[in-house]
């Protein structure tokens, strides 16, 4: 499996301007900073690209920088390394994992796959390199519908690891798929009752939900889509209020995009942290500075695994 190397780090000099130092190091190192929508706002503000999994993978594939600093979770940094084996890939915190990825161990999934011969394996990008290596094509919430629809109607399919996204795509396209029983801890916490209460309190608000949510929650949505899709919908909609049913880190840029609009996180208050991803929030501006200053933690990957995982990622990028 992929590994990360790290060394004990010296403390940060309290007298430095950490944002200025990050900008300086980025130039000196010939580095780019990639950040997912769910990380802390300070980290998003210093990034060269803020996006969803598909946007970040596309940026990583095209960048000519020598160093990629990836503020997200480990499978995202793995994807960057798979696409850029000769580049140094740094991560702010090597403990930034993913509950969805963890719910699908490669050794168990290999047995699951073997029990369904003849099935095309479609795996959501929120999975480990080991799962990617067992897959035929990778998808994201942005392109899953487009990619699944390109297979013949009679082609048997396995969708892993997110059962909610798989069920949503299956229902929307009318495609029967065998689903791996995995889910995201953040998106599983939203409830239909809490969203109904918010809709009653904000009757003009549009409900924008991520397809990793359960079907009962999605039934309340005016729009269902990826993080980038939710952002685009809010930008283009004439509505002035939106209930955002995904990790609230997305709201940071949405407020910048549309300062005249109101974005309401579900559950109902910002003081409730139960809808925040604990893994994404491990990415802080201080850790970002330290990983650049010390060039650690750095992600390393077995070449055989990398080559196996590269094929379905390349297929995703081609089919997108």
C-alpha positions in Angstrom: 0.0 0.0 0.0 1.1 3.6 -0.4 3.1 5.1 2.4 4.1 8.5 3.7 7.4 9.5 5.2 7.6 12.1 8.0 10.2 13.4 10.4 9.9 15.3 13.7 9.3 18.9 12.9 10.7 22.0 14.6 8.1 24.5 15.9 7.0 27.5 13.8 8.7 30.8 14.5 6.0 33.0 16.0 7.4 36.1 14.3 7.0 35.1 10.7 4.1 36.0 8.4 3.0 32.4 7.6 1.0 33.4 4.5 4.0 35.4 3.0 6.3 32.4 3.8 4.0 30.0 2.1 4.0 32.2 -1.0 7.8 32.5 -1.0 8.3 28.8 -0.6 5.8 28.0 -3.3 7.9 30.1 -5.7 11.3 28.8 -4.5 10.1 25.1 -4.6 8.2 25.5 -7.9 5.2 24.1 -6.1 1.4 24.2 -6.6 -1.0 23.9 -3.7 -4.2 21.9 -4.3 -7.0 22.1 -1.8 -10.4 20.4 -1.6 -13.5 22.5 -0.9 -13.9 20.9 2.5 -10.6 22.1 4.0 -10.2 25.2 6.2 -10.8 28.5 4.5 -7.2 29.8 5.2 -5.9 26.8 3.3 -8.3 27.4 0.4 -7.2 31.0 0.2 -3.5 30.1 -0.5 -4.2 27.3 -3.0 -3.6 27.4 -6.7 -6.6 25.2 -7.3 -9.6 24.7 -5.0 -12.0 22.1 -6.3 -13.7 18.7 -6.1 -12.0 15.4 -6.7 -12.3 15.6 -10.5 -11.1 19.2 -10.8 -8.1 18.4 -8.6 -7.2 15.3 -10.5 -7.4 17.2 -13.8 -5.2 20.0 -12.4 -2.7 17.4 -11.0 -2.5 15.7 -14.4 -1.7 18.9 -16.2 0.6 20.8 -13.8 4.2 21.2 -14.7 5.3 22.2 -11.2 8.0 20.1 -9.5 6.1 19.8 -6.2 2.4 19.2 -5.5 1.2 20.1 -2.0 -2.1 18.4 -1.5 -4.5 19.6 1.2 -7.2 17.1 1.3 -7.3 13.4 2.3 -4.9 10.7 1.5 -6.6 9.1 -1.5 -6.5 12.5 -3.2 -2.8 12.8 -2.7 -2.5 9.2 -3.9 -4.2 10.2 -7.1 -1.8 13.1 -7.6 1.1 10.7 -7.1 -0.3 8.1 -9.4 -0.5 10.7 -12.1 2.9 12.3 -11.3 5.3 9.6 -10.1 8.4 11.8 -10.6 7.0 14.7 -8.6 7.3 15.3 -4.8 3.8 15.1 -3.4 3.5 16.6 0.1 0.5 16.4 2.5 0.0 18.6 5.5 -1.2 15.7 7.8 -0.6 12.0 7.1 -3.5 11.2 9.4 -6.0 12.8 7.0 -7.8 9.7 6.0 -11.4 9.0 4.8 -14.1 6.9 6.4 -15.5 6.0 3.0 -12.2 4.8 1.8 -11.6 2.9 5.0 -14.9 1.1 4.7 -13.6 -0.8 1.6 -10.5 -2.8 2.3 -8.8 -4.1 -0.9 -8.5 -7.7 0.3 -12.3 -7.9 1.1 -13.2 -6.0 -2.1 -11.1 -8.5 -4.2 -13.3 -11.3 -2.8 -16.5 -9.3 -3.5 -15.3 -8.7 -7.1 -14.5 -12.4 -7.6 -18.0 -13.3 -6.5 -19.4 -11.2 -9.4 -17.6 -12.4 -12.5 -18.3 -10.5 -15.7 -19.1 -7.2 -13.9 -17.4 -4.0 -14.8 -16.0 -2.4 -11.6 -16.8 1.3 -11.3 -15.2 2.8 -8.2 -15.8 6.3 -6.8 -12.6 8.2 -6.5 -13.0 8.3 -2.7 -11.1 5.0 -2.3 -7.6 3.8 -1.8 -5.1 3.1 -4.5 -5.6 -0.6 -3.8 -9.3 -0.3 -4.7 -8.5 1.8 -7.8 -6.1 -1.0 -8.9 -9.0 -3.5 -8.8 -11.3 -1.2 -10.8 -12.1 -0.8 -14.5 -12.8 2.9 -14.3 -12.9 5.6 -11.6 -15.7 8.1 -11.3 -16.4 11.2 -9.2 -19.7 12.7 -8.2 -19.2 15.2 -11.1 -18.8 12.6 -13.8 -20.4 9.3 -12.5 -23.6 9.7 -14.4 -21.8 10.5 -17.7 -19.3 7.6 -17.4 -21.9 5.0 -16.3 -24.1 5.9 -19.2 -21.4 5.1 -21.7 -21.5 1.4 -20.9 -23.9 -0.9 -22.8 -27.3 -1.2 -21.0 -26.9 -4.9 -20.5 -23.4 -4.6 -19.0 -23.4 -5.9 -15.3 -21.8 -3.5 -13.0 -20.3 -3.2 -9.5 -20.3 0.2 -7.9 -18.0 0.9 -4.9 -17.4 2.0 -2.3 -20.3 4.6 -1.7 -23.7 2.9 -1.7 -25.6 6.2 -1.6 -23.9 7.6 -4.7 -24.3 4.2 -6.4 -28.0 4.0 -5.6 -28.5 7.6 -6.8 -26.9 6.9 -10.2 -28.6 3.5 -10.5 -32.0 5.1 -9.9 -31.4 8.1 -12.1 -30.1 6.1 -15.1 -32.3 3.0 -14.5 -29.1 0.9 -14.4 -29.0 -2.1 -12.0 -25.7 -2.2 -10.2 -24.3 -4.3 -7.4 -23.4 -1.9 -4.6 -20.6 -2.2 -2.0 -21.9 -1.3 1.4 -19.9 1.8 2.2 -20.8 5.4 3.1 -19.3 8.7 4.2 -19.7 9.6 7.9 -20.4 13.2 7.1 -23.1 12.7 4.6 -24.8 9.9 6.6 -25.4 12.4 9.4 -27.9 14.6 7.6 -31.5 13.9 8.3 -34.7 14.6 6.4 -36.4 15.9 9.5 -33.7 18.6 10.1 -33.8 19.7 6.5 -37.6 19.9 6.6 -37.3 22.1 9.6 -34.8 24.4 7.8 -37.1 24.5 4.8 -40.0 25.6 7.1 -37.8 28.3 8.6 -36.5 29.4 5.2 -39.3 28.8 2.7 -37.6 30.6 -0.1 -34.3 28.7 0.2 -33.2 26.1 -2.4 -31.9 22.8 -1.0 -28.6 21.8 -2.6 -27.4 18.3 -1.7 -24.5 16.0 -2.4 -25.4 12.5 -3.8 -23.4 10.8 -1.0 -26.4 11.6 1.2 -29.1 9.0 1.8 -32.1 8.8 -0.5 -34.5 10.3 2.2 -32.3 13.4 2.4 -32.0 13.7 -1.4 -35.8 13.6 -1.7 -35.8 17.0 -0.1 -33.3 18.6 -2.5 -34.0 21.1 -5.3 -30.6 20.2 -6.8 -28.4 17.1 -6.4 -24.8 17.3 -7.5 -21.1 17.3 -6.7 -19.5 20.1 -4.7 -18.5 21.9 -7.9 -22.0 21.4 -9.2 -23.6 22.8 -6.0 -21.3 25.9 -6.2 -22.2 26.4 -9.9 -25.9 26.1 -9.2 -25.8 28.7 -6.5 -23.8 31.1 -8.7 -26.3 30.9 -11.5 -29.5 30.6 -9.6 -31.6 33.8 -9.0 -32.5 32.5 -5.5 -31.0 34.3 -2.6 -31.0 31.6 0.1 -29.6 28.1 -0.1 -29.5 25.2 2.4 -26.2 23.4 1.7 -26.3 19.6 2.4 -22.7 18.7 2.3 -19.5 19.5 4.3 -19.7 23.2 5.2 -16.2 24.0 4.0 -17.7 24.5 0.6 -19.5 27.6 1.9 -16.2 29.5 2.2 -15.9 30.0 -1.5 -19.6 30.2 -2.1 -19.8 33.3 0.1 -16.9 34.8 -1.9 -18.7 34.0 -5.2 -22.0 35.5 -4.0 -21.6 37.9 -1.1 -25.3 39.0 -1.5 -26.6 35.5 -1.0 -27.3 33.5 2.2 -25.9 30.0 2.6 -27.3 27.9 5.5 -25.4 24.7 6.5 -27.4 21.6 7.4 -27.6 20.9 10.4 -29.0 24.3 11.2 -26.2 26.2 12.9 -22.5 26.8 12.3 -21.8 26.0 15.9 -22.8 22.4 15.3 -19.6 20.6 14.1 -21.3 17.3 13.5 -21.4 17.8 9.7 -17.7 18.7 9.4 -15.3 16.1 8.1 -12.7 15.5 10.9 -10.2 14.3 8.3 -10.4 17.3 6.1 -10.2 19.6 9.0 -6.7 18.1 9.9 -5.4 20.3 7.1 -4.5 23.6 8.8 -2.5 26.6 7.5 0.2 25.8 10.1 0.6 22.2 8.9 0.6 23.4 5.3 3.5 25.7 6.1 5.4 23.0 8.0 5.1 20.4 5.2 6.5 22.9 2.7 9.2 24.1 5.0 10.4 20.6 5.9 9.3 18.8 2.7 7.5 16.2 4.8 5.2 14.2 5.0 5.8 13.0 1.5 3.7 10.4 -0.2 5.5 7.4 -1.7 4.0 4.5 -3.7 4.9 1.1 -4.9 5.4 1.3 -8.7 3.4 -1.9 -9.5 0.4 -0.6 -7.5 0.8 2.9 -9.1 0.7 1.4 -12.6 -2.4 -0.7 -11.8 -4.2 2.3 -10.3 -3.3 4.6 -13.1 -5.2 2.7 -15.8 -8.8 3.3 -14.4 -7.9 6.9 -13.6 -6.7 7.5 -17.1 -9.9 5.9 -18.4 -11.9 8.3 -16.2 -10.1 11.3 -17.5 -10.6 10.1 -21.1 -14.3 9.3 -20.6 -14.9 12.7 -18.8 
